[in-house]
């Protein structure tokens, strides 16, 4: 339970807000409140209490979704704090 709260805190610290929770309470969905760079385009996060993991999903181009799963809070925090590389439109 503490790990899940730490995941939520890490997510909120970088601008994620709650979207909804499953009726069973096993999954919490969050979204980026203000996407400001290409890597954050339509960014969503799923916190799963059954697997004690977080998966971040983001759109890399129209119709292409990428994801990354984290099992530990430090790894998630490190990834979230990486400065994204801006993408220049063609």
KOLTOR-912445 format. One record per atom (N, C-alpha, C): x, z, y; atom name; residue number from 1. Coordinates in nm, 2 decimals. Each point is the difference from the previous one (the first is absolute). Layout:
BEGIN
+--------+--------+--------+------+-----+
!      X !      Z !      Y ! atom ! seq !
+--------+--------+--------+------+-----+
!      X !      Z !      Y !   CA ! NUM !
...
+--------+--------+--------+------+-----+
//
This chain:
BEGIN
+--------+--------+--------+------+-----+
!      X !      Z !      Y ! atom ! seq !
+--------+--------+--------+------+-----+
!   0.08 !   0.00 !  -0.12 !    N !   1 !
!  -0.08 !   0.00 !   0.12 !   CA !   1 !
!   0.09 !   0.00 !   0.13 !    C !   1 !
!   0.10 !   0.08 !  -0.01 !    N !   2 !
!   0.09 !   0.00 !   0.12 !   CA !   2 !
!   0.07 !  -0.13 !   0.03 !    C !   2 !
!   0.03 !  -0.08 !  -0.11 !    N !   3 !
!   0.06 !  -0.13 !   0.01 !   CA !   3 !
!  -0.10 !  -0.09 !   0.07 !    C !   3 !
!  -0.12 !   0.00 !  -0.03 !    N !   4 !
!  -0.10 !  -0.08 !   0.06 !   CA !   4 !
!  -0.02 !   0.03 !   0.14 !    C !   4 !
!   0.00 !   0.12 !   0.04 !    N !   5 !
!  -0.01 !   0.04 !   0.14 !   CA !   5 !
!   0.12 !  -0.05 !   0.08 !    C !   5 !
!   0.12 !   0.01 !  -0.06 !    N !   6 !
!   0.12 !  -0.05 !   0.06 !   CA !   6 !
!   0.00 !  -0.15 !   0.02 !    C !   6 !
!  -0.06 !  -0.07 !  -0.10 !    N !   7 !
!  -0.02 !  -0.15 !   0.02 !   CA !   7 !
!  -0.09 !  -0.03 !   0.12 !    C !   7 !
!  -0.11 !   0.08 !   0.01 !    N !   8 !
!  -0.09 !  -0.02 !   0.11 !   CA !   8 !
!   0.06 !   0.03 !   0.13 !    C !   8 !
!   0.08 !   0.10 !   0.01 !    N !   9 !
!   0.07 !   0.04 !   0.12 !   CA !   9 !
!   0.10 !  -0.11 !   0.05 !    C !   9 !
!   0.07 !  -0.05 !  -0.10 !    N !  10 !
!   0.10 !  -0.10 !   0.03 !   CA !  10 !
!  -0.07 !  -0.13 !   0.05 !    C !  10 !
!  -0.11 !  -0.03 !  -0.06 !    N !  11 !
!  -0.08 !  -0.12 !   0.04 !   CA !  11 !
!  -0.05 !   0.02 !   0.14 !    C !  11 !
!  -0.06 !   0.11 !   0.03 !    N !  12 !
!  -0.06 !   0.02 !   0.13 !   CA !  12 !
!   0.11 !   0.01 !   0.11 !    C !  12 !
!   0.12 !   0.04 !  -0.03 !    N !  13 !
!   0.10 !   0.01 !   0.10 !   CA !  13 !
!   0.05 !  -0.14 !   0.04 !    C !  13 !
!  -0.03 !  -0.10 !  -0.07 !    N !  14 !
!   0.04 !  -0.14 !   0.04 !   CA !  14 !
!  -0.13 !  -0.08 !   0.04 !    C !  14 !
!  -0.11 !   0.06 !   0.02 !    N !  15 !
!  -0.12 !  -0.07 !   0.05 !   CA !  15 !
!  -0.10 !  -0.04 !  -0.10 !    C !  15 !
!   0.00 !   0.05 !  -0.12 !    N !  16 !
!  -0.11 !  -0.03 !  -0.10 !   CA !  16 !
!  -0.12 !   0.09 !   0.03 !    C !  16 !
!  -0.12 !  -0.06 !  -0.02 !    N !  17 !
!  -0.12 !   0.08 !   0.01 !   CA !  17 !
!  -0.08 !  -0.02 !  -0.12 !    C !  17 !
!  -0.08 !   0.10 !  -0.03 !    N !  18 !
!  -0.08 !   0.00 !  -0.13 !   CA !  18 !
!  -0.11 !  -0.10 !   0.02 !    C !  18 !
!  -0.02 !  -0.08 !  -0.11 !    N !  19 !
!  -0.11 !  -0.10 !  -0.01 !   CA !  19 !
!  -0.11 !   0.06 !  -0.08 !    C !  19 !
!   0.03 !   0.03 !  -0.13 !    N !  20 !
!  -0.10 !   0.06 !  -0.08 !   CA !  20 !
!   0.06 !   0.07 !  -0.13 !    C !  20 !
!  -0.08 !   0.08 !  -0.07 !    N !  21 !
!   0.05 !   0.06 !  -0.12 !   CA !  21 !
!  -0.10 !  -0.03 !  -0.11 !    C !  21 !
!   0.05 !  -0.02 !  -0.12 !    N !  22 !
!  -0.09 !  -0.03 !  -0.11 !   CA !  22 !
!  -0.09 !   0.12 !  -0.02 !    C !  22 !
!  -0.12 !  -0.02 !  -0.06 !    N !  23 !
!  -0.10 !   0.11 !  -0.02 !   CA !  23 !
!   0.06 !   0.11 !  -0.09 !    C !  23 !
!   0.09 !  -0.04 !  -0.10 !    N !  24 !
!   0.06 !   0.09 !  -0.09 !   CA !  24 !
!   0.11 !   0.08 !   0.07 !    C !  24 !
!   0.05 !  -0.05 !   0.12 !    N !  25 !
!   0.10 !   0.07 !   0.07 !   CA !  25 !
!   0.14 !  -0.03 !  -0.05 !    C !  25 !
!   0.02 !  -0.10 !  -0.08 !    N !  26 !
!   0.13 !  -0.03 !  -0.06 !   CA !  26 !
!   0.09 !  -0.09 !   0.08 !    C !  26 !
!  -0.07 !  -0.08 !   0.09 !    N !  27 !
!   0.08 !  -0.10 !   0.08 !   CA !  27 !
!  -0.04 !   0.01 !   0.14 !    C !  27 !
!   0.09 !   0.00 !   0.09 !    N !  28 !
!  -0.02 !   0.00 !   0.14 !   CA !  28 !
!   0.06 !  -0.12 !   0.06 !    C !  28 !
!  -0.08 !  -0.08 !   0.08 !    N !  29 !
!   0.05 !  -0.12 !   0.06 !   CA !  29 !
!   0.02 !   0.02 !   0.15 !    C !  29 !
!   0.11 !  -0.05 !   0.05 !    N !  30 !
!   0.04 !   0.01 !   0.14 !   CA !  30 !
!   0.03 !  -0.14 !   0.05 !    C !  30 !
!   0.00 !  -0.01 !   0.13 !    N !  31 !
!   0.04 !  -0.13 !   0.06 !   CA !  31 !
!   0.08 !   0.03 !   0.13 !    C !  31 !
!   0.08 !  -0.10 !   0.03 !    N !  32 !
!   0.08 !   0.02 !   0.12 !   CA !  32 !
!  -0.09 !  -0.01 !   0.12 !    C !  32 !
!   0.01 !   0.10 !   0.09 !    N !  33 !
!  -0.10 !   0.00 !   0.12 !   CA !  33 !
!   0.03 !  -0.11 !   0.09 !    C !  33 !
!   0.13 !  -0.03 !   0.03 !    N !  34 !
!   0.03 !  -0.11 !   0.10 !   CA !  34 !
!   0.12 !  -0.08 !  -0.06 !    C !  34 !
!  -0.03 !  -0.11 !  -0.07 !    N !  35 !
!   0.11 !  -0.08 !  -0.05 !   CA !  35 !
!   0.07 !  -0.07 !   0.12 !    C !  35 !
!   0.13 !   0.03 !   0.01 !    N !  36 !
!   0.07 !  -0.06 !   0.12 !   CA !  36 !
!   0.12 !  -0.09 !  -0.04 !    C !  36 !
!   0.03 !  -0.02 !  -0.12 !    N !  37 !
!   0.10 !  -0.09 !  -0.04 !   CA !  37 !
!  -0.04 !  -0.07 !  -0.13 !    C !  37 !
!   0.07 !  -0.11 !  -0.03 !    N !  38 !
!  -0.05 !  -0.08 !  -0.12 !   CA !  38 !
!   0.00 !   0.07 !  -0.13 !    C !  38 !
!   0.09 !   0.10 !  -0.02 !    N !  39 !
!   0.00 !   0.07 !  -0.13 !   CA !  39 !
!  -0.12 !   0.09 !  -0.02 !    C !  39 !
!  -0.06 !   0.03 !   0.11 !    N !  40 !
!  -0.12 !   0.09 !   0.00 !   CA !  40 !
!  -0.13 !  -0.07 !   0.00 !    C !  40 !
!   0.00 !  -0.13 !  -0.01 !    N !  41 !
!  -0.12 !  -0.08 !   0.01 !   CA !  41 !
!  -0.10 !   0.04 !  -0.11 !    C !  41 !
!  -0.11 !   0.05 !   0.04 !    N !  42 !
!  -0.11 !   0.04 !  -0.09 !   CA !  42 !
!   0.06 !   0.10 !  -0.11 !    C !  42 !
!   0.08 !   0.10 !   0.05 !    N !  43 !
!   0.06 !   0.09 !  -0.10 !   CA !  43 !
!  -0.10 !   0.11 !  -0.04 !    C !  43 !
!  -0.01 !   0.02 !  -0.13 !    N !  44 !
!  -0.08 !   0.10 !  -0.06 !   CA !  44 !
!   0.08 !   0.09 !  -0.10 !    C !  44 !
!  -0.05 !   0.12 !  -0.02 !    N !  45 !
!   0.07 !   0.09 !  -0.09 !   CA !  45 !
!  -0.10 !   0.07 !  -0.09 !    C !  45 !
!   0.04 !   0.00 !  -0.13 !    N !  46 !
!  -0.09 !   0.07 !  -0.10 !   CA !  46 !
!   0.08 !   0.12 !  -0.05 !    C !  46 !
!  -0.06 !   0.12 !   0.02 !    N !  47 !
!   0.06 !   0.12 !  -0.06 !   CA !  47 !
!  -0.08 !   0.04 !  -0.12 !    C !  47 !
!   0.07 !   0.00 !  -0.12 !    N !  48 !
!  -0.07 !   0.01 !  -0.13 !   CA !  48 !
!   0.04 !   0.14 !  -0.06 !    C !  48 !
!  -0.10 !   0.09 !  -0.01 !    N !  49 !
!   0.03 !   0.13 !  -0.05 !   CA !  49 !
!   0.02 !   0.01 !  -0.15 !    C !  49 !
!  -0.05 !  -0.11 !  -0.07 !    N !  50 !
!   0.02 !   0.00 !  -0.15 !   CA !  50 !
!   0.15 !  -0.03 !  -0.03 !    C !  50 !
!   0.06 !  -0.10 !   0.07 !    N !  51 !
!   0.14 !  -0.04 !  -0.03 !   CA !  51 !
!   0.09 !   0.07 !   0.09 !    C !  51 !
!  -0.04 !   0.08 !   0.10 !    N !  52 !
!   0.08 !   0.06 !   0.10 !   CA !  52 !
!   0.09 !  -0.10 !   0.06 !    C !  52 !
!  -0.06 !  -0.11 !   0.05 !    N !  53 !
!   0.08 !  -0.10 !   0.06 !   CA !  53 !
!  -0.07 !  -0.06 !   0.12 !    C !  53 !
!   0.07 !  -0.08 !   0.08 !    N !  54 !
!  -0.05 !  -0.07 !   0.11 !   CA !  54 !
!   0.04 !  -0.14 !  -0.01 !    C !  54 !
!  -0.10 !  -0.09 !   0.03 !    N !  55 !
!   0.03 !  -0.14 !   0.00 !   CA !  55 !
!  -0.04 !  -0.06 !   0.14 !    C !  55 !
!   0.10 !  -0.06 !   0.06 !    N !  56 !
!  -0.02 !  -0.06 !   0.13 !   CA !  56 !
!  -0.02 !  -0.15 !  -0.02 !    C !  56 !
!  -0.11 !  -0.06 !   0.06 !    N !  57 !
!  -0.02 !  -0.14 !  -0.01 !   CA !  57 !
!   0.00 !  -0.06 !   0.14 !    C !  57 !
!   0.06 !  -0.12 !   0.02 !    N !  58 !
!   0.00 !  -0.07 !   0.13 !   CA !  58 !
!   0.00 !  -0.15 !  -0.02 !    C !  58 !
!  -0.06 !  -0.07 !   0.10 !    N !  59 !
!  -0.01 !  -0.14 !  -0.01 !   CA !  59 !
!   0.13 !  -0.06 !   0.06 !    C !  59 !
!   0.07 !  -0.09 !  -0.08 !    N !  60 !
!   0.12 !  -0.06 !   0.05 !   CA !  60 !
!  -0.02 !  -0.13 !   0.07 !    C !  60 !
!  -0.11 !  -0.06 !  -0.04 !    N !  61 !
!  -0.05 !  -0.13 !   0.06 !   CA !  61 !
!  -0.14 !  -0.01 !  -0.04 !    C !  61 !
!  -0.08 !  -0.09 !   0.06 !    N !  62 !
!  -0.14 !  -0.01 !  -0.04 !   CA !  62 !
!  -0.01 !  -0.03 !  -0.15 !    C !  62 !
!  -0.07 !   0.09 !  -0.06 !    N !  63 !
!  -0.03 !  -0.02 !  -0.15 !   CA !  63 !
!   0.11 !   0.06 !  -0.09 !    C !  63 !
!   0.11 !   0.05 !   0.06 !    N !  64 !
!   0.10 !   0.06 !  -0.09 !   CA !  64 !
!   0.02 !   0.15 !   0.03 !    C !  64 !
!  -0.02 !   0.08 !  -0.10 !    N !  65 !
!   0.01 !   0.14 !   0.01 !   CA !  65 !
!   0.12 !   0.05 !  -0.08 !    C !  65 !
!   0.07 !   0.10 !   0.07 !    N !  66 !
!   0.11 !   0.06 !  -0.07 !   CA !  66 !
!  -0.03 !   0.15 !  -0.01 !    C !  66 !
!   0.07 !   0.07 !  -0.09 !    N !  67 !
!  -0.03 !   0.14 !  -0.02 !   CA !  67 !
!   0.13 !   0.07 !  -0.05 !    C !  67 !
!   0.00 !   0.13 !   0.02 !    N !  68 !
!   0.11 !   0.08 !  -0.04 !   CA !  68 !
!  -0.05 !   0.14 !  -0.04 !    C !  68 !
!   0.04 !   0.05 !  -0.11 !    N !  69 !
!  -0.05 !   0.13 !  -0.05 !   CA !  69 !
!   0.11 !   0.10 !   0.01 !    C !  69 !
!  -0.04 !   0.12 !   0.04 !    N !  70 !
!   0.09 !   0.12 !   0.02 !   CA !  70 !
!  -0.05 !   0.11 !  -0.09 !    C !  70 !
!   0.09 !   0.07 !  -0.06 !    N !  71 !
!  -0.03 !   0.12 !  -0.08 !   CA !  71 !
!   0.04 !   0.13 !   0.07 !    C !  71 !
!   0.08 !  -0.02 !   0.10 !    N !  72 !
!   0.05 !   0.12 !   0.07 !   CA !  72 !
!  -0.01 !  -0.02 !   0.15 !    C !  72 !
!  -0.03 !   0.11 !   0.07 !    N !  73 !
!  -0.02 !   0.00 !   0.14 !   CA !  73 !
!   0.13 !  -0.04 !   0.08 !    C !  73 !
!   0.12 !   0.05 !  -0.04 !    N !  74 !
!   0.12 !  -0.05 !   0.07 !   CA !  74 !
!   0.02 !  -0.15 !   0.00 !    C !  74 !
!  -0.03 !  -0.06 !  -0.11 !    N !  75 !
!   0.01 !  -0.15 !  -0.01 !   CA !  75 !
!  -0.10 !  -0.07 !   0.09 !    C !  75 !
!  -0.12 !   0.05 !   0.00 !    N !  76 !
!  -0.10 !  -0.05 !   0.09 !   CA !  76 !
!   0.04 !   0.01 !   0.15 !    C !  76 !
!   0.05 !   0.12 !   0.04 !    N !  77 !
!   0.04 !   0.02 !   0.13 !   CA !  77 !
!   0.11 !  -0.09 !   0.04 !    C !  77 !
!   0.10 !  -0.02 !  -0.08 !    N !  78 !
!   0.11 !  -0.08 !   0.02 !   CA !  78 !
!  -0.04 !  -0.15 !   0.03 !    C !  78 !
!  -0.09 !  -0.04 !  -0.09 !    N !  79 !
!  -0.05 !  -0.14 !   0.01 !   CA !  79 !
!  -0.08 !  -0.02 !   0.13 !    C !  79 !
!  -0.09 !   0.10 !   0.03 !    N !  80 !
!  -0.08 !  -0.01 !   0.12 !   CA !  80 !
!   0.08 !   0.00 !   0.13 !    C !  80 !
!   0.11 !   0.06 !   0.00 !    N !  81 !
!   0.09 !   0.01 !   0.12 !   CA !  81 !
!   0.09 !  -0.11 !   0.02 !    C !  81 !
!   0.01 !  -0.10 !  -0.10 !    N !  82 !
!   0.08 !  -0.11 !   0.02 !   CA !  82 !
!  -0.05 !  -0.09 !   0.12 !    C !  82 !
!   0.09 !  -0.03 !   0.08 !    N !  83 !
!  -0.04 !  -0.09 !   0.12 !   CA !  83 !
!  -0.03 !  -0.14 !  -0.06 !    C !  83 !
!  -0.12 !  -0.04 !   0.02 !    N !  84 !
!  -0.04 !  -0.14 !  -0.05 !   CA !  84 !
!   0.07 !  -0.11 !   0.08 !    C !  84 !
!   0.03 !  -0.11 !  -0.07 !    N !  85 !
!   0.06 !  -0.11 !   0.06 !   CA !  85 !
!  -0.11 !  -0.09 !   0.06 !    C !  85 !
!   0.00 !  -0.03 !   0.13 !    N !  86 !
!  -0.10 !  -0.09 !   0.05 !   CA !  86 !
!   0.00 !  -0.14 !  -0.06 !    C !  86 !
!  -0.11 !  -0.06 !  -0.02 !    N !  87 !
!  -0.01 !  -0.13 !  -0.05 !   CA !  87 !
!  -0.05 !  -0.10 !   0.11 !    C !  87 !
!   0.08 !  -0.10 !   0.02 !    N !  88 !
!  -0.04 !  -0.10 !   0.11 !   CA !  88 !
!  -0.09 !  -0.10 !  -0.06 !    C !  88 !
!  -0.12 !  -0.03 !   0.07 !    N !  89 !
!  -0.09 !  -0.10 !  -0.05 !   CA !  89 !
!   0.06 !  -0.14 !   0.01 !    C !  89 !
!  -0.03 !  -0.09 !  -0.09 !    N !  90 !
!   0.06 !  -0.13 !   0.01 !   CA !  90 !
!  -0.09 !  -0.09 !   0.08 !    C !  90 !
+--------+--------+--------+------+-----+
//
